[in-house]
Amino acid sequence: MRILISADMEGISGVVDPTHVTSTHSEYQRFRQIMTDDVNAAVRGAFAGGATQVVISDAHGNKTNILVEKLDERAEINSGGIAPYGMIEGVEDRFDAAMFVGYHACMGTPMAVLSHTISGARVANIWMNDRLVGEFGMNAAVCGYYGTPVILVTGDLAACQEADAWVPGIEQVVVKTATSRHSARCLAASAAQKLIEKDSQHAVERLIAGKAPRKLQIPAPVKFVLELHHSAQADLAAALPGAVRLDGRRIAIPEGEMPAAYRALRAAINLANA
Ligand SMILES: [Zn+2]
């Protein structure tokens, strides 16, 4: 029973402010420790539930947040930026299930801590086959392409609700409830981690019992539409071969199988550096 854990930072216990997730800020050092603790709680639960291998994908910023010296010794980690599959590095190894820890809601969601989609500075909206999508939906869809269901999400209430809309019945750990984009009523980190451990174990037990949520499968060809914040960003993103400029701020990404479309989308966002 092999589990992939994708760990982002905005949905980690106690995170509410941009300083908490910005590596150059002194506050960040506290929250990377808490991120490591949230991930370790999910790892403990996964092994208690019957997992035999757990691989983590550090999924925030430059992807070197989790403290490898504090990581549960049974787990391995994909660490470091520019990995081919980004937030879900390792996914092509076809895990039995994935867990998304510390996730946040998509750009524009009301009452959602640090909501954004891939890049707060560049991306206004992304649609996947005409449905508005955030990081949860697109990462779950790539997992689904490789036969992997997403069985657990942790984050604020809005992130968990977004996850449940894509994967009905997914195990959810609500570690905080936002009162604005930069504020939330939070559980104590230790209390949140007890819940993460318990629900992670339960999620793997459900999987083994054949009661896991279904994998998210998006029919090919997958069509992403990317809306940037302003037209100069769209000018740059439109240089992606095969991209079609729809209007001032929107680009249609070349259609294809899920992994190719996902890579093309990320390439277009990387180009939009204006
Ligand atoms: Zn994110």
Boltz pocket constraint, residues with backbone or C-beta under 6 A from the ligand:
constraints:
  - pocket:
      binder: B
      contacts: [[A, 8], [A, 9], [A, 10], [A, 59], [A, 104], [A, 116], [A, 118], [A, 135]]
      max_distance: 6.0
